[in-house]
């Protein structure tokens, strides 16, 4: 939601209290590659800050977004922003899932999963480089069972999707990973659930992700997460409990990956901890109760 409508809400005969839930400042999503674009956006950006300041309470989806909010709107730095984490509709995940026999080669019992759009900003090469790194540290038998699935949103009309997908294919070949990787484009919801429930771990590679729902979905599916130690995962993933938060380097990610290879029980322990964490902090019930509390406080 953008804030442009807020002045009109104040025109009501009986003024209503306005609660604004900010997932990310709109102006940061706009491209400004040319001087004309910057000139065009200037009054829009000014109006966004002005109208956002007219609300009675501001909620943001993470501490990371709260910091970005204050940096983006310096005139609103003194306004309190409260955290309301997004929720997961767990009923979608509480279904019987199918196996992966149609998606993956047989005999691969250590499945690592990357779920993200095929975009450069998602830092997907890190997942490939992570997969290549442990070959020297694993036995031939252990390496034979390791497989990476790169599942991503893909639209052939989007040039970046097409080009980046090909770049990743070429990188996988250059790293000698062709027999240990499967690329999926625009997978179905059923495939996504099967992957989450069947994978050993999710590799979540974006830097400074605003919040990121994938780690929440993974943890609810009892699938631990290896994520970059920045942005939303700092709040969603509990380090050493539901996964690992790492520097965005193949060495750090690979070290965490090897722990799942050498300790078969780690997935089970971290997976259960992840399910409990989502139920406690990111469930629809937790979201509803927290939102209700904010509404009551606003109307008193």
Secondary structure, 3 states (H helix, E strand, C coil): CCHHHHHHHCCCCCCCCCEEEECCCHHHHCCCCCHHHHHHHHHHHHHHHHHHCCCCEEEECCHHHHHHHHHHCHHHCCCCEEECCCCECHHHCCCCCCCCCCCCCCCCCEEEEEECCCCHHHCCHHHHHHHHHHHHCCCHHHHHCEEEEEEECCCCCCHHHHHHHHHHHHHHHHCCCHHHEEEEECCCHHHHHHHHHHCCEEEECCCCCCCCCHHHHHHHCCCEEEEECCCCHHHHCCECCCEEEECCCHHHHHHHHHHHHHCCCHHHHHHHHHHHHHHHHCEHHHHHHHHHHHHHHHHC
